[in-house]
Amino acid sequence: MTRAALTSFADIVALLQARPEDVARRYAPGGFVNGQQYRARNPGRADKRIGSFWVNVAGPHVGRFNDASTGEHGDMLDLIQLALGCDRRAALAEARAFLGIADDETEAQRALRQREAQRAREAAETQAREAEAEKARERRRAYARFLDGKPIENTPAAAYLSGRCVGPGDLGRAPGALRFHPALWYQHTDDETGEVFEGRWPAMVAAIHGPWKPDGPPTFLGIHRTWIARDPATGRWTKAPVPKAKKIQGQHRAGYVRLWSGYGPRGGKGAPISQAPEDAAVYIAEGIEDALSAAVLIGQRPGVYVICALNLGNMAAVGLPPQLRRVVLIADQDPGEKQRAQIDAAAERFAGEGRTVSVWRNQYGGKDLNDALRMARARERQEGAA
């Protein structure tokens, strides 16, 4: 009997999923349990502090890990592979060792292991159904929050964007994917101290839509929220004085925020991205403000679409309509090794779909494209005042 036959791939995955906290503590050590999550540093990168990475050890998403900073996610076998930096075969071998699966199992031991795995699979299937139901409920809640808002024209959200040189006045119109909520609930728990921050602040809310589908409109996945507040010293609208002013409600994997659809042949708003002409180009940025900066700089050209992937890890997963043959990825001036790898992965994925791919790297100063745009506008004001 071969080693692989002793316990199947599905059995190994199910047995790992049944022990998420044990797996997490072994392969992402130094963390702690907070509610339904085990919080730790990402074992696959030089993570400076606990915060963006977690493993669900209870609840509908049990046995799944996520990194909100990089977009990485997966099951417990994926976590082992991430921690060891190895291939799937090596991760399976490590999982077998972790689970104590011996090469010389007796038939009775193997039968017991298979019964355990069957129970674990049934529990995982139930949890998966519960997770999908909870995702649907969360999408509905996020959509309700989006509808609670109002268009951003003449709101503090517009003032916030204008302060970053990407407001409706800079663009020529306000993106329909953005709305303003005057008092959106905020809650955040500090992973290191356990402190809870909560209250209501004004917020800019962005709609996240799922990937292109050939048989209907994309699914509404969730919302991206940016809490804002007026700076008492300057009177300007900036990010709210909270630990993490930007958060996502719902899902965003493979989705994006549709921020700019260019102009049509007669000067009106361009067609939706799902109906983009074949000679159009789509620019994909990591964040909303970088995407809007691109729209300010090149949005007057015909056939330009600009979307926001929300993080670099999601950039390679974005699902585009097939007729969009030109893809431009917007990158920071000096990205780190991890960021370059994510940009490269996105370029490889889109090129593999037969699209022409290029990278627009900020070479104009500052960290990102919005920094560069604001610096350019400041120089223009100084020159105008001279």
TIMINU-493993 format. One line per field, with one value per residue: residue in one letter; x, y, z of N, C-alpha, C in turn. Coordinates in steps of 0.2 Angstrom, whole numbers. Last residue first. Layout:
residues N
aa = (A  ...)
neast = (X  ...)
nnorth = (Y  ...)
nup = (Z  ...)
caeast = (X  ...)
canorth = (Y  ...)
caup = (Z  ...)
ceast = (X  ...)
cnorth = (Y  ...)
cup = (Z  ...)
***
This chain:
residues 386
aa = (A  A  G  E  Q  R  E  R  A  R  A  M  R  L  A  D  N  L  D  K  G  G  Y  Q  N  R  W  V  S  V  T  R  G  E  G  A  F  R  E  A  A  A  D  I  Q  A  R  Q  K  E  G  P  D  Q  D  A  I  L  V  V  R  R  L  Q  P  P  L  G  V  A  A  M  N  G  L  N  L  A  C  I  V  Y  V  G  P  R  Q  G  I  L  V  A  A  S  L  A  D  E  I  G  E  A  I  Y  V  A  A  D  E  P  A  Q  S  I  P  A  G  K  G  G  R  P  G  Y  G  S  W  L  R  V  Y  G  A  R  H  Q  G  Q  I  K  K  A  K  P  V  P  A  K  T  W  R  G  T  A  P  D  R  A  I  W  T  R  H  I  G  L  F  T  P  P  G  D  P  K  W  P  G  H  I  A  A  V  M  A  P  W  R  G  E  F  V  E  G  T  E  D  D  T  H  Q  Y  W  L  A  P  H  F  R  L  A  G  P  A  R  G  L  D  G  P  G  V  C  R  G  S  L  Y  A  A  A  P  T  N  E  I  P  K  G  D  L  F  R  A  Y  A  R  R  R  E  R  A  K  E  A  E  A  E  R  A  Q  T  E  A  A  E  R  A  R  Q  A  E  R  Q  R  L  A  R  Q  A  E  T  E  D  D  A  I  G  L  F  A  R  A  E  A  L  A  A  R  R  D  C  G  L  A  L  Q  I  L  D  L  M  D  G  H  E  G  T  S  A  D  N  F  R  G  V  H  P  G  A  V  N  V  W  F  S  G  I  R  K  D  A  R  G  P  N  R  A  R  Y  Q  Q  G  N  V  F  G  G  P  A  Y  R  R  A  V  D  E  P  R  A  Q  L  L  A  V  I  D  A  F  S  T  L  A  A  R  T  M)
neast = (19  7  10  19  11  2  11  15  3  1  12  8  -4  2  10  1  -6  3  15  26  35  38  35  33  23  21  11  14  3  -3  -15  -22  -23  -22  -9  -10  -16  -6  5  1  -1  12  18  12  17  31  31  27  38  48  40  40  41  30  16  7  -7  -8  -18  -23  -33  -45  -60  -68  -71  -71  -62  -59  -45  -34  -23  -27  -27  -15  -16  -33  -43  -44  -53  -52  -56  -55  -55  -60  -51  -45  -48  -40  -28  -28  -40  -38  -27  -34  -43  -33  -28  -39  -42  -28  -22  -29  -29  -37  -41  -45  -54  -57  -69  -79  -88  -98  -94  -92  -104  -99  -95  -105  -103  -96  -98  -92  -90  -77  -74  -77  -71  -73  -79  -69  -70  -67  -59  -65  -73  -88  -92  -83  -67  -60  -50  -44  -39  -40  -46  -50  -53  -44  -51  -56  -50  -48  -36  -39  -49  -53  -67  -66  -71  -68  -72  -76  -82  -94  -99  -104  -116  -111  -114  -128  -126  -118  -104  -98  -84  -84  -93  -91  -92  -95  -89  -92  -85  -93  -93  -95  -98  -89  -75  -62  -55  -40  -31  -18  -17  -28  -41  -56  -68  -81  -93  -107  -109  -116  -117  -110  -109  -102  -97  -100  -102  -90  -94  -85  -72  -62  -61  -74  -74  -57  -43  -35  -37  -48  -57  -60  -66  -77  -84  -88  -96  -104  -106  -108  -110  -127  -129  -133  -140  -135  -124  -131  -137  -125  -122  -133  -130  -118  -122  -130  -120  -112  -120  -121  -108  -107  -116  -109  -97  -102  -106  -93  -86  -94  -90  -76  -76  -81  -71  -60  -64  -64  -51  -45  -50  -44  -31  -31  -34  -23  -9  3  16  17  6  1  1  -1  11  14  4  9  21  16  9  20  26  16  16  31  34  34  29  18  11  8  0  -11  -16  -21  -31  -35  -34  -26  -20  -21  -12  -20  -28  -26  -34  -39  -51  -57  -73  -83  -93  -84  -66  -54  -47  -33  -26  -17  -16  -10  6  20  28  31  38  28  22  15  9  6  -11  -26  -39  -57  -68  -60  -44  -29  -13  4  15  15  9  10  4  -7  -14  -17  -25  -35  -41  -45  -52  -44  -36  -45  -48  -35  -34  -45  -41  -30  -31  -20  -14  -10  2  10  3  4)
nnorth = (414  407  397  390  385  377  368  361  355  346  338  332  326  316  309  303  295  285  284  291  305  306  300  288  274  263  254  240  231  218  212  195  182  177  179  192  191  183  192  203  197  194  206  211  202  205  218  216  209  219  235  249  263  269  257  254  249  240  240  230  227  221  217  207  199  208  202  199  199  193  201  210  205  209  223  229  236  238  249  255  264  265  274  279  295  304  309  302  304  311  306  293  292  296  285  276  281  281  267  256  249  250  247  252  246  253  248  242  236  245  238  233  232  245  256  269  286  301  311  314  305  293  294  293  283  277  274  264  250  240  222  204  194  197  204  205  214  229  235  251  263  268  262  270  287  301  300  309  325  341  356  364  364  359  349  341  331  314  298  281  272  256  246  233  219  213  211  202  209  203  189  179  181  193  200  199  211  227  238  255  265  278  289  295  302  291  284  271  263  252  243  235  224  226  220  222  233  233  244  251  263  268  284  297  300  293  294  284  279  275  286  299  315  324  330  328  339  339  328  325  324  330  329  337  330  320  328  334  322  320  330  335  338  322  308  302  294  278  267  259  254  247  237  230  225  216  207  202  195  185  178  174  165  155  151  146  135  127  125  118  106  102  100  89  80  79  73  61  56  56  46  35  35  31  18  12  13  4  -7  -9  1  11  15  28  38  53  64  77  81  72  76  89  86  81  92  101  94  96  110  118  130  139  136  144  140  127  129  135  125  117  126  137  155  170  187  200  208  213  203  186  172  155  143  136  144  152  151  147  146  150  158  167  183  198  211  210  210  217  214  200  195  180  169  170  185  185  182  177  167  171  172  180  178  170  174  169  162  153  146  133  130  137  132  119  121  128  118  104  101  103  92  82  87  85  71  67  72  63  48  38  28  31  37  26  11  -6)
nup = (-36  -37  -46  -39  -29  -36  -42  -30  -27  -38  -35  -23  -27  -36  -27  -18  -27  -30  -16  -10  -19  -37  -49  -53  -51  -65  -73  -83  -94  -105  -115  -113  -111  -99  -95  -92  -80  -72  -73  -66  -53  -51  -50  -39  -29  -30  -25  -12  -7  -9  -10  -22  -25  -30  -33  -49  -58  -73  -87  -100  -114  -117  -113  -116  -104  -89  -75  -58  -48  -43  -43  -32  -19  -15  -14  -12  -20  -33  -43  -60  -74  -92  -106  -119  -121  -107  -95  -85  -82  -69  -63  -63  -54  -43  -41  -37  -25  -18  -16  -20  -32  -48  -65  -80  -95  -111  -127  -138  -136  -124  -110  -103  -90  -87  -96  -107  -100  -101  -116  -128  -138  -135  -116  -104  -89  -78  -62  -52  -44  -34  -35  -32  -28  -12  -3  8  23  24  28  33  39  51  65  76  73  69  51  38  35  31  39  50  57  69  69  54  54  48  42  37  24  19  6  5  -5  -17  -29  -44  -60  -71  -82  -88  -87  -75  -66  -48  -37  -31  -17  -15  -1  9  21  36  53  67  82  91  99  103  116  119  119  115  102  94  98  89  84  75  71  61  53  49  36  22  4  -9  -25  -37  -45  -44  -50  -62  -63  -54  -46  -41  -34  -29  -28  -19  -6  -4  -11  -1  8  1  -1  12  16  0  -13  -19  -15  -12  4  13  13  3  11  21  12  8  21  22  12  15  27  21  13  24  30  20  20  33  33  23  31  42  35  30  42  47  37  40  52  50  41  50  59  49  46  58  59  48  52  63  57  48  55  48  44  43  53  57  65  61  57  47  38  35  29  17  12  10  0  -10  -12  -6  6  17  29  30  18  21  32  26  17  27  32  18  15  9  6  7  14  25  30  28  35  36  42  52  52  49  58  74  77  72  59  60  54  51  55  69  76  66  55  45  33  30  34  46  52  70  75  83  80  83  91  104  101  106  100  95  93  77  66  68  80  81  70  74  85  79  70  68  57  47  48  43  30  24  25  17  5  3  13  20  12  0  1  3  -4  0)
caeast = (25  7  5  21  17  -1  7  20  6  -4  12  14  -4  -3  13  6  -10  1  10  25  30  39  35  40  24  24  12  14  9  -2  -9  -22  -22  -29  -12  -6  -20  -13  6  3  -7  7  20  11  10  28  33  22  31  48  44  37  47  36  20  11  -4  -7  -12  -23  -27  -39  -55  -67  -66  -75  -63  -62  -50  -40  -23  -27  -33  -16  -12  -27  -43  -44  -48  -55  -51  -58  -51  -59  -57  -44  -51  -47  -28  -23  -39  -44  -26  -28  -45  -37  -23  -37  -47  -32  -23  -25  -31  -31  -43  -40  -53  -51  -63  -77  -83  -100  -96  -86  -102  -103  -94  -102  -106  -94  -102  -90  -92  -82  -72  -79  -71  -73  -79  -73  -67  -71  -60  -61  -70  -82  -94  -89  -71  -62  -52  -50  -40  -34  -47  -44  -55  -46  -46  -59  -51  -55  -36  -34  -50  -47  -64  -67  -67  -71  -67  -78  -76  -93  -98  -100  -114  -114  -110  -124  -130  -125  -107  -102  -89  -81  -90  -95  -88  -98  -88  -93  -86  -89  -95  -91  -100  -93  -81  -64  -61  -44  -38  -20  -11  -26  -34  -53  -61  -79  -86  -105  -108  -114  -116  -114  -108  -108  -95  -99  -108  -91  -93  -91  -77  -64  -55  -72  -79  -64  -47  -35  -32  -41  -55  -57  -61  -72  -82  -84  -89  -104  -107  -108  -105  -121  -131  -129  -142  -141  -123  -127  -141  -129  -117  -131  -137  -119  -117  -133  -126  -109  -118  -127  -111  -102  -117  -116  -97  -99  -111  -98  -84  -94  -97  -79  -73  -85  -78  -60  -63  -71  -56  -43  -52  -52  -33  -29  -39  -30  -13  -3  15  17  12  -1  3  -7  8  18  4  3  21  20  6  15  30  19  10  26  36  37  35  22  13  12  6  -7  -13  -16  -26  -37  -34  -31  -19  -26  -9  -15  -31  -22  -34  -35  -49  -52  -68  -77  -95  -89  -73  -54  -54  -35  -29  -17  -19  -15  0  16  31  26  41  32  24  21  9  9  -4  -22  -33  -51  -68  -66  -48  -36  -18  -2  16  16  9  13  11  -2  -12  -13  -18  -31  -38  -40  -55  -49  -33  -43  -53  -38  -29  -45  -47  -29  -32  -25  -15  -17  -4  9  7  0)
canorth = (418  413  402  393  389  383  372  365  360  352  342  336  331  321  312  307  301  290  282  284  302  308  307  290  281  264  261  242  235  220  216  203  184  177  172  190  194  181  185  204  200  188  201  215  202  198  217  220  206  212  230  243  259  271  262  252  255  239  243  231  231  217  222  211  197  206  207  196  203  189  196  212  204  202  220  227  236  231  248  252  264  263  273  272  290  301  313  300  301  312  314  295  290  300  292  275  280  287  271  259  245  252  244  254  247  250  252  246  232  244  242  234  226  242  252  263  280  296  308  317  312  297  291  297  287  273  278  271  253  246  228  210  194  193  208  201  209  225  232  244  260  272  259  266  280  299  300  302  320  334  351  364  367  364  356  343  338  319  304  286  277  262  249  240  222  209  216  202  206  209  194  178  182  186  200  199  205  222  233  249  263  271  288  290  302  296  286  277  263  259  243  241  223  228  219  216  232  230  241  247  261  265  277  294  306  292  297  288  282  269  283  292  311  322  332  323  337  345  328  326  319  332  324  339  336  319  324  338  326  315  330  332  343  329  312  304  298  284  272  263  258  252  242  234  230  221  211  206  201  190  181  178  171  159  154  151  141  130  128  124  110  103  105  95  81  81  80  65  57  61  53  37  37  37  23  13  17  11  -5  -8  -6  10  8  25  34  47  58  73  84  71  69  88  90  77  86  103  95  89  106  116  124  141  133  145  147  128  125  139  131  115  124  132  148  167  180  197  205  217  208  192  178  160  147  133  140  152  149  151  145  144  157  161  179  191  210  214  206  216  218  204  198  186  169  167  181  188  181  182  167  171  166  178  184  169  173  173  168  154  154  136  127  138  139  120  117  131  124  106  100  108  98  82  87  92  75  65  74  71  52  43  27  28  42  31  17  0)
caup = (-37  -32  -47  -45  -27  -33  -46  -34  -22  -37  -41  -23  -22  -38  -32  -15  -24  -36  -21  -10  -14  -30  -48  -54  -50  -58  -72  -76  -93  -98  -115  -112  -118  -102  -97  -98  -85  -73  -76  -73  -57  -51  -55  -45  -31  -32  -32  -16  -7  -12  -7  -18  -23  -33  -29  -43  -55  -66  -84  -93  -111  -119  -111  -122  -109  -95  -80  -64  -51  -43  -47  -39  -23  -15  -20  -9  -12  -31  -37  -54  -68  -86  -100  -118  -122  -113  -100  -86  -88  -73  -64  -66  -61  -45  -42  -43  -31  -19  -20  -16  -25  -43  -59  -75  -88  -107  -120  -138  -137  -131  -113  -110  -93  -89  -90  -105  -104  -97  -110  -122  -138  -141  -123  -108  -95  -85  -68  -50  -51  -34  -36  -34  -35  -16  -8  5  17  27  23  34  33  48  58  75  75  73  58  41  35  32  33  47  50  68  72  59  52  53  41  42  26  22  9  5  1  -12  -24  -37  -55  -68  -78  -88  -93  -76  -72  -55  -39  -35  -20  -17  -8  8  14  32  45  63  76  91  95  101  111  120  120  122  107  95  97  95  83  81  70  67  52  56  41  27  11  -6  -18  -33  -42  -45  -44  -59  -67  -59  -50  -45  -39  -28  -32  -26  -9  0  -14  -8  10  4  -7  8  19  7  -8  -21  -12  -17  -2  11  18  1  5  23  16  3  18  27  12  9  27  26  10  19  34  22  14  31  37  22  24  43  39  26  38  51  38  33  51  54  39  44  61  53  41  55  64  48  46  64  62  45  54  51  45  37  52  53  68  63  62  53  40  39  35  21  14  15  6  -8  -9  -11  3  11  28  35  19  15  33  31  14  23  36  23  13  13  7  3  8  22  27  29  31  38  37  48  56  44  52  70  78  76  62  59  59  50  49  67  76  72  60  48  39  28  27  46  46  64  76  80  83  79  86  101  103  104  105  94  97  84  67  61  78  86  70  68  86  84  68  74  64  48  49  50  35  25  29  24  8  3  7  22  19  1  0  8  -5  0)
ceast = (24  14  5  16  19  5  4  16  11  -1  7  14  2  -3  8  9  -5  -2  8  21  30  33  35  41  31  25  15  15  8  4  -8  -15  -23  -29  -18  -8  -16  -16  -1  3  -5  1  15  13  8  21  30  24  27  42  44  42  44  41  26  14  0  -4  -13  -17  -28  -32  -48  -61  -64  -69  -67  -65  -53  -46  -29  -27  -33  -22  -14  -23  -37  -44  -49  -50  -55  -53  -56  -55  -55  -50  -50  -51  -36  -24  -34  -43  -32  -27  -40  -40  -27  -32  -44  -37  -29  -26  -26  -34  -37  -43  -47  -49  -57  -70  -81  -94  -97  -88  -96  -100  -99  -101  -102  -98  -100  -93  -90  -84  -78  -78  -73  -73  -79  -73  -72  -67  -65  -63  -66  -79  -87  -91  -77  -67  -54  -53  -45  -34  -41  -46  -50  -48  -49  -53  -53  -56  -43  -34  -45  -48  -58  -64  -70  -67  -70  -72  -78  -86  -97  -100  -110  -111  -113  -120  -125  -129  -115  -105  -92  -86  -87  -90  -92  -93  -91  -93  -87  -90  -90  -94  -96  -95  -85  -70  -62  -49  -43  -27  -14  -20  -31  -45  -59  -73  -85  -98  -105  -114  -114  -113  -113  -105  -101  -97  -106  -97  -95  -89  -84  -68  -57  -66  -76  -68  -54  -38  -32  -36  -48  -54  -57  -66  -76  -81  -85  -97  -108  -110  -105  -117  -125  -132  -138  -143  -129  -126  -138  -134  -121  -127  -136  -125  -117  -128  -129  -115  -115  -125  -117  -105  -113  -117  -104  -99  -108  -104  -89  -92  -98  -86  -76  -82  -82  -67  -63  -70  -62  -48  -51  -54  -41  -32  -37  -35  -20  -6  8  15  11  5  1  -5  2  14  8  2  15  21  10  11  25  22  12  21  30  38  38  29  18  15  11  0  -8  -12  -20  -31  -36  -31  -24  -25  -15  -13  -26  -25  -29  -35  -44  -50  -64  -72  -89  -89  -78  -61  -54  -42  -31  -21  -21  -19  -5  9  26  28  36  34  28  25  15  9  -1  -15  -28  -44  -61  -66  -55  -40  -25  -7  10  16  10  12  14  5  -7  -10  -14  -25  -34  -37  -51  -52  -38  -39  -50  -43  -32  -40  -47  -35  -31  -25  -20  -19  -10  3  6  4)
cnorth = (424  417  408  399  393  388  378  370  364  357  348  340  335  327  317  312  306  296  287  281  294  305  310  298  283  272  262  250  237  225  219  206  192  180  172  183  193  184  182  197  200  191  196  210  206  198  210  218  209  209  224  238  253  266  263  258  253  245  243  234  232  221  219  216  202  204  204  201  200  192  192  207  206  200  213  223  234  230  241  251  260  262  271  270  283  296  309  303  300  309  315  303  293  298  296  281  279  287  278  264  249  248  246  251  247  251  249  250  236  240  240  238  227  235  247  260  274  289  303  315  316  304  295  293  291  278  274  276  261  249  234  216  200  193  204  206  206  220  228  242  253  269  263  263  276  292  298  303  314  329  344  359  367  368  361  349  339  326  309  292  282  266  255  241  230  212  212  208  206  206  199  183  181  187  193  199  205  216  228  244  256  270  280  290  297  296  291  278  270  259  251  240  229  226  221  215  225  230  239  244  257  262  274  287  303  297  295  290  285  272  278  289  304  317  330  325  332  343  334  327  319  327  325  334  338  325  322  334  331  318  325  332  340  333  319  309  300  288  279  268  262  257  248  239  234  227  217  210  205  196  187  182  176  165  158  155  147  136  131  128  117  108  107  101  88  84  83  73  62  62  58  44  39  40  30  18  17  16  3  -5  -4  3  7  17  30  44  52  66  80  75  68  81  89  80  82  97  97  89  99  111  123  136  135  142  147  135  127  135  135  121  121  131  144  159  176  189  202  215  213  198  183  166  153  136  136  148  148  148  148  142  150  160  172  187  202  212  211  212  217  207  203  190  175  166  177  183  185  181  172  170  166  172  182  175  172  172  172  161  155  143  131  135  140  127  119  128  128  113  102  107  103  88  87  92  82  70  73  74  60  48  32  27  38  35  22  6)
cup = (-41  -33  -43  -47  -33  -31  -43  -39  -26  -32  -41  -29  -22  -33  -35  -21  -21  -33  -26  -16  -15  -25  -41  -52  -49  -57  -65  -76  -85  -98  -108  -113  -118  -109  -100  -100  -92  -79  -77  -77  -64  -55  -56  -51  -37  -33  -35  -24  -12  -13  -11  -15  -19  -31  -32  -40  -49  -63  -76  -91  -104  -116  -112  -120  -115  -100  -86  -69  -58  -47  -48  -44  -31  -19  -20  -15  -9  -23  -34  -48  -62  -80  -94  -112  -121  -115  -107  -92  -90  -81  -69  -68  -65  -52  -45  -45  -37  -25  -22  -20  -21  -36  -53  -68  -84  -100  -116  -132  -136  -131  -120  -113  -101  -92  -92  -99  -102  -101  -106  -115  -132  -141  -129  -114  -98  -91  -74  -56  -50  -41  -35  -34  -37  -23  -13  -1  14  21  27  29  34  42  54  68  73  77  62  48  38  30  35  41  47  62  71  62  57  51  47  42  31  25  12  8  0  -5  -18  -33  -48  -62  -75  -83  -93  -83  -73  -60  -46  -37  -24  -20  -9  0  13  25  42  56  73  84  96  97  110  114  120  123  114  101  99  94  89  79  76  66  59  56  47  33  16  1  -15  -26  -37  -42  -46  -53  -66  -64  -55  -49  -44  -34  -30  -30  -16  -2  -10  -11  4  6  -5  2  15  9  -1  -15  -13  -14  -6  6  16  7  3  17  18  6  12  24  17  9  21  26  15  15  29  26  16  25  35  26  22  36  40  29  33  47  42  34  45  53  43  41  56  56  44  50  62  53  46  58  63  50  51  50  49  38  46  51  64  66  65  59  46  41  39  28  19  17  12  -1  -7  -8  -3  6  21  33  24  16  27  32  20  20  33  27  19  11  11  3  4  15  23  26  33  33  39  42  51  47  47  63  74  78  65  62  56  56  48  61  74  71  67  54  42  34  25  39  46  58  70  81  79  83  82  97  100  106  102  100  96  87  74  61  73  84  75  68  80  85  73  72  70  55  51  52  42  30  29  28  15  7  8  16  22  8  1  7  1  0)
***
